[in-house]
Amino acid sequence: MASSGQHASPKTAKFPGYAKIVSVLLVAEFVGTFESAMIFIALPSMMHEFNVDAAAIGWAATAFLLVAAASAAVCGRLGDMYGRKKLLAIVLAISVVGSIISFTFGSLEGVILGRALQGVAGATLPLCLGLARQELPKERVPNVIALIAGSSFLAGAGGNLIAGVLLQLGNWKALFIVSGAMGLIAALMVITLLKTSPVARGEARGIDYVGGLLFAPAVALVLYGLTNASAWGVFSGRTLGFVLGGLAVAALWVAWELRVSNPMINLRLLKTNKMALTQLCTAVLGIGPLVAVGILTPLILLAPATDPAGLGVSPAVGGLIIFSAATLSFVGSPFSGKVAAAVGARRALLIGIVISFVGYSMMFWADNNLLTFVINTYVIAIGVMFTYTAFPNLVAESVPLENTSEGMGINTVTRTIFMAVGTTVLTVALASSTVEGTMVSTESAFNTAYIIISVSCVIGFLLALRIKDTPRTDAADPQDSTLSVQGH
């Protein structure tokens, strides 16, 4: 059942109401992405204060990632069932509690516990995108979805920039004061400014507790193995044990979810051509351009100019370059939405893949020139923006309105897992050739990484060509509608 907002005419959809909804959703998503990004620049300070090694302090980042991946799908599903506004306010409130715990406990264990609770905010993106589709007129939805997704670039870069300033002014605890205040403001905005929409499915449907309990450890085991593969070795017993163990739990979870009538995550949504190929494209591009922009750019900018691929800029200058590229992505994201609205999200995805391919191909001839590198970085930022913002619009074109947050959650989990795979792949590529007697990657190693990214773009392009251009409807596929009715 579609919400009234879905059928509102352009004349009845007043601009102030539209601006209010979009502003709230942007603030909520900014909090989720900010909390994810803010910790990385603080890890060296925390390592020194707690007197622990990199593996131990890395849990402050890993705990967030593991919970965020599970939360995106599970809370997205619960939002579809019991109300997206309610779930969004709950996950933001839990993230505030996490910030308070990390700030007050004063121990590594407390920080890790707090970061795990903050990770629940990983559900902000699917919930915000679901609310956008639920509350806004249909013709505005592609633009707003692209804008909200594009805000992730700005929030991520802003997280690093703000964290750097706070660390210079005080210490790492200030980060949790800021994140807690932001989370509280966002939660209050959601509660007071968004209207509660009717939920058609919640009362008659029970919660699939078994599906929820199996999904979380399946994702956690796989991600933990992948995120530690560089330290342990890709084919070490520990890496394979965690990954294969997670895949075994995942197989049990899939069997269960396909068996029950009201699954926690409706895998039947993947039966449609568009939804299935969207996840495949997300996986392939997650290994390449989606993750590479966050790994290679700061590595090249901040490495000493004496390194084969280093530019030797200061952290401040490097941060400004990265932030300016993220700002370009955010400002340009509505244009991606306009393309999706006019000719379909598949074409926006194809444009993004082509631009990303061109940008990374140009990196072969950057020759340690800062101006050339910055221009290439901007080109890549535009390409990744088109690609990243096309995926949620493809999901919105693929699933019924009532499954929107659930579908977005599935896509978020797919992207998270395969970006973890991409991190391992690219770091192994960079370690494949080093300057003799050092751990510094050679120009050949970076070229290997660029080849991997380019191949990823080519495969992603071929997959995207096979996505069917179907018009956006509340029930994207008759089969989906039938399956949804059967689940009531």
SELO-209441 format. One line per 8 residues: number of its first residue (from 1); their letters; for each residue x, y, z of C-alpha. Coordinates in steps of 0.25 Angstrom, whole numbers, plus 5000, padded with zeros to 4 digits. Each point is the difference from the previous one (the first is absolute). Example, Ala and Ser with C-alpha at 12.3 -4.5 7.8 and 13.67 -1.06 7.14 Angstrom:
// residues 2
1 = as = 5049:4982:5031  5006:5014:4998
// end
This chain:
// residues 488
1 = massgqha = 5000:5000:5000  5006:5013:4996  5001:5012:5009  4992:5012:4997  5013:5007:4998  5002:4991:4988  4988:5005:4993  5001:5015:5003
9 = spktakfp = 4999:5009:4988  5011:5010:4998  4990:5011:5003  4997:4994:5014  5014:4997:5004  5004:5014:5005  5015:5003:4999  5002:5003:5015
17 = gyakivsv = 4995:4986:5004  5009:4994:4989  5012:5008:5005  4997:4996:5015  5000:4985:4997  5012:5001:4991  5008:5008:5011  4996:4990:5011
25 = llvaefvg = 5005:4988:4991  5013:5007:4996  5003:5003:5015  4997:4985:5004  5008:4994:4989  5012:5010:5003  5000:4995:5014  5001:4985:4996
33 = tfesamif = 5011:5002:4990  5008:5010:5009  5000:4990:5011  5006:4990:4991  5011:5009:4994  5004:5008:5013  5008:4989:5007  5011:4997:4990
41 = ialpsmmh = 5008:5012:5002  4999:4999:5015  5005:4985:5000  5015:5004:5002  4997:5009:5012  4991:4990:5006  5011:4989:4998  5010:5009:5008
49 = efnvdaaa = 4990:5003:5011  4996:4986:5002  5014:4994:4997  4995:4989:4991  5004:4996:4986  4993:5002:4987  4992:4987:5000  4994:5003:5014
57 = igwaataf = 4996:5015:4996  4995:4995:4987  4988:4995:5007  4995:5014:5002  4998:5000:4985  4996:4986:4998  4989:4999:5011  4993:5012:4993
65 = llvaaasa = 5001:4993:4986  4995:4986:5005  4988:5006:5007  4997:5010:4989  4999:4989:4989  4990:4992:5008  4992:5012:5004  4999:5005:4986
73 = avcgrlgd = 4992:4988:4996  4993:4996:5013  4995:5014:5004  4997:5003:4985  4990:4988:5001  4994:5004:5013  4998:5014:4995  4992:4995:4989
81 = mygrkkll = 4992:4992:5009  4998:5009:5012  5003:5014:4995  5013:5007:4995  4999:5012:5008  4999:4992:5013  5012:4991:4996  5008:5012:4995
89 = aivlaisv = 4998:5008:5014  5003:4987:5007  5013:4997:4993  5005:5015:5002  4996:4999:5015  5009:4987:5001  5011:5007:4993  5000:5011:5010
97 = vgsiisft = 5000:4990:5011  5013:4994:4993  5006:5014:5000  4998:5002:5014  5006:4986:5004  5012:5003:4991  5002:5013:5007  4998:4997:5014
105 = fgslegvi = 5005:4986:5002  5015:5004:4998  5005:4986:4996  5002:4993:4986  4989:4990:5004  4990:5012:5002  5004:5006:4987  4998:4987:4993
113 = lgralqgv = 4986:4998:5006  4996:5014:4997  5005:4999:4986  4992:4987:4998  4987:5008:5005  5003:5011:4991  5001:4990:4988  4985:4998:5001
121 = agatlplc = 5000:5014:4993  5004:4992:4988  4985:4999:4997  4998:5015:4998  5002:4999:4985  4990:4989:4997  4990:5006:5009  5002:5014:4995
129 = lglarqel = 4999:4996:4986  4987:4992:5003  4994:5012:5007  5004:5009:4987  4992:4990:4991  4989:4999:5010  4997:5015:5003  5004:5007:4987
137 = pkervpnv = 4993:5002:4987  5004:4989:4990  5007:5010:4991  5009:5006:5011  5005:4986:5005  5011:4997:4991  5007:5014:5002  4998:4999:5015
145 = ialiagss = 5005:4986:5001  5013:5004:4992  5001:5012:5009  4999:4992:5013  5010:4989:4994  5009:5011:4996  5001:5006:5014  5008:4988:5004
153 = flagaggn = 5012:5006:4992  4999:5013:5008  4997:4993:5013  5012:4991:4998  5010:5011:4996  4994:5009:5011  5002:4989:5011  5015:5000:4997
161 = liagvllq = 5001:5015:4999  4992:5003:5013  5008:4988:5007  5013:5006:4996  4996:5014:5005  4995:4994:5013  5012:4992:5002  5009:5012:4999
169 = lgnwkalf = 4992:5008:5010  4998:4989:5010  4999:4985:5000  4993:4989:4994  4989:5000:5010  4995:5013:4994  4996:4992:4988  4989:4993:5008
177 = ivsgamgl = 4995:5012:5006  4998:5006:4986  4994:4987:4994  4991:4998:5012  4994:5015:4999  4998:4998:4985  4993:4987:5002  4991:5006:5011
185 = iaalmvit = 4997:5012:4991  4996:4990:4988  4992:4992:5009  4992:5012:5005  4998:5005:4986  4995:4986:4995  4990:4999:5012  4995:5015:4999
193 = llktspva = 5000:5003:4985  4996:4987:4993  4986:4995:5000  4997:4986:5004  4995:4993:4988  4990:4988:5000  5006:4986:5000  4992:4990:4993
201 = rgeargid = 5008:4987:5003  5005:5001:5014  4988:4995:5008  4997:4987:4993  5015:4996:4998  5009:4993:5011  5015:5003:5001  5009:4989:4994
209 = yvggllfa = 5009:5000:5012  5008:4988:4994  5003:5007:4987  5005:5012:5008  5008:4992:5009  5007:4992:4989  5002:5012:4991  5009:5008:5010
217 = pavalvly = 5011:4990:5003  5000:4995:4985  5004:5015:4996  5009:5002:5012  5008:4988:4998  5002:5002:4985  5003:5015:5002  5010:4997:5012
225 = gltnasaw = 5008:4991:4992  5000:5009:4988  5004:5012:5008  5012:4993:5007  5004:4992:4987  5012:5010:4997  5005:4998:5014  4998:4985:5001
233 = gvfsgrtl = 5002:4996:4986  4990:4998:4989  5001:4985:5001  5003:4998:5014  4993:4991:5009  4993:5011:5008  4996:5008:4988  4994:4988:4993
241 = gfvlggla = 4994:4995:5013  4992:5012:5002  4996:5002:4986  4996:4986:4997  4993:4999:5014  4992:5013:4997  4996:4994:4986  4995:4987:5007
249 = vaalwvaw = 4991:5008:5009  4996:5008:4988  4996:4988:4993  4991:4995:5012  4994:5014:5000  4997:5000:4985  4993:4987:5002  4992:5005:5011
257 = elrvsnpm = 4996:5013:4994  4995:4993:4987  4992:4990:5009  4992:5010:5009  4988:5008:4995  5004:5013:5007  5016:5000:4999  5008:5011:5007
265 = inlrllkt = 5006:5003:4987  4992:4997:4988  5010:4993:4990  4989:4998:4990  5002:5014:4997  5013:4996:4993  4992:4992:4990  4997:5012:4991
273 = nkmaltql = 5011:5003:4989  5002:5014:5005  5002:4997:5015  5009:4988:4997  5009:5007:4990  5000:5013:5009  5006:4991:5011  5010:4994:4991
281 = ctavlgig = 5005:5014:4994  5001:5005:5015  5009:4988:5003  5009:5001:4988  5001:5015:5001  5002:4999:5015  5013:4993:4998  5004:5011:4990
289 = plvavgil = 4997:5015:4999  4990:5001:5012  5011:4996:5010  5013:5004:4993  4996:5015:5001  5001:4999:5015  5013:4992:5000  5009:5005:4989
297 = tplillap = 4997:5015:5000  5005:5003:5014  5011:4990:4999  5006:5007:4988  4998:5014:5005  5006:4998:5013  5012:4991:4996  5013:5007:5000
305 = atdpaglg = 5004:5005:4986  5012:4991:5001  4991:4988:4999  4997:4995:4986  4986:5004:5000  5000:5011:5011  4996:5014:4999  5005:5005:5014
313 = vspavggl = 4989:5010:5003  4997:5003:5014  4988:4994:5008  4993:5013:4999  5001:5002:4985  4997:4985:4998  4988:5001:5008  4995:5013:4993
321 = iifsaatl = 5002:4993:4986  4992:4988:5005  4989:5009:5006  4999:5008:4987  4998:4987:4992  4990:4995:5010  4993:5014:4999  5000:4999:4985
329 = sfvgspfs = 4993:4986:5001  4990:5005:5009  4996:5013:4992  5000:4991:4987  4991:4989:5006  4987:5007:4997  5004:4999:4985  5002:4985:5001
337 = gkvaaavg = 4985:5000:5006  4995:5008:4988  5007:4990:4990  4993:4989:5008  4987:5007:5000  5001:5003:4985  5005:4988:4994  5002:4990:5011
345 = arrallig = 5010:4996:5011  5007:4990:4991  5005:5011:4990  5005:5008:5012  5007:4988:5005  5006:4998:4986  5005:5014:5000  5006:4999:5013
353 = ivisfvgy = 5008:4987:4996  5005:5007:4987  5005:5012:5008  5007:4992:5011  5007:4991:4989  5005:5013:4993  5005:5006:5013  5007:4987:5005
361 = smmfwadn = 5006:4998:4986  5006:5014:5000  5007:4997:5013  5010:4991:4992  5005:5014:4995  4999:5008:5012  5015:5000:5002  5000:5005:5014
369 = nlltfvin = 4995:5014:4995  4991:5006:5011  4991:5008:4990  4998:4988:4991  4997:4991:5012  4990:5010:5006  4993:5001:4986  4999:4985:5000
377 = tyviaigv = 4995:4999:5014  4988:5010:4996  4997:4991:4988  5000:4988:5008  4991:5007:5011  4990:5003:4990  5000:4986:4994  4999:4993:5014
385 = mftytafp = 4989:5010:5003  4992:4996:4988  5002:4985:5003  4997:5001:5015  4988:5008:4999  4994:4992:4988  4999:4987:5009  4990:5005:5010
393 = nlvaesvp = 4991:5005:4988  5002:4987:4993  4995:4993:5013  4988:5010:5001  4997:4996:4985  5001:4985:5004  4991:4998:5012  4986:5003:5005
401 = lentsegm = 4999:5013:5009  4997:4992:5012  5014:4992:4998  5008:5013:4998  5009:5001:5012  5001:4985:5000  5005:5000:4986  5010:5012:5003
409 = gintvtrt = 5005:4992:5012  5003:4988:4991  5008:5009:4991  5007:5007:5012  5005:4986:5005  5004:4996:4986  5008:5012:4998  5007:4999:5014
417 = ifmavgtt = 5004:4986:4999  5006:5002:4986  5007:5013:5004  5007:4992:5011  5004:4990:4989  5005:5011:4991  5008:5006:5012  5007:4986:5001
425 = vltvalas = 5002:4999:4985  5006:5014:4998  5009:4999:5012  5005:4987:4996  5003:5006:4986  5007:5012:5006  5008:4990:5008  5004:4991:4988
433 = stvegtmv = 5012:5009:4996  5007:5009:5010  5013:5008:5000  5012:4991:5004  5002:5000:5015  4987:5008:5003  4985:4998:5000  4998:5011:4990
441 = stesafnt = 4991:4996:4988  5007:5002:4987  4993:5007:4988  4998:4986:4994  4992:4996:5012  4991:5012:4998  4998:4997:4986  4996:4986:5004
449 = ayiiisvs = 4989:5006:5009  4996:5009:4988  4998:4988:4991  4992:4993:5010  4991:5012:5002  4999:5002:4984  4996:4985:4999  4990:5002:5011
457 = cvigflla = 4994:5012:4992  4999:4991:4987  4993:4989:5006  4991:5009:5008  4996:5007:4986  4997:4987:4994  4991:4996:5011  4993:5013:5000
465 = lrikdtpr = 4997:4999:4985  4992:4987:5004  4991:5008:5010  4986:5001:4994  4995:5014:4999  4986:4999:5007  4992:5012:5004  4999:5004:5015
473 = tdaadpqd = 4987:4994:5006  4996:4998:5015  5000:4985:4997  5012:4998:4990  4997:4986:4996  4987:4993:5001  5007:4988:5006  5005:5009:5011
481 = stlsvqgh = 4986:5004:5003  4995:4986:5000  5011:4996:5010  4997:5012:5009  4985:4997:5001  5003:4985:5003  5009:5005:5012  4988:5008:5007
// end
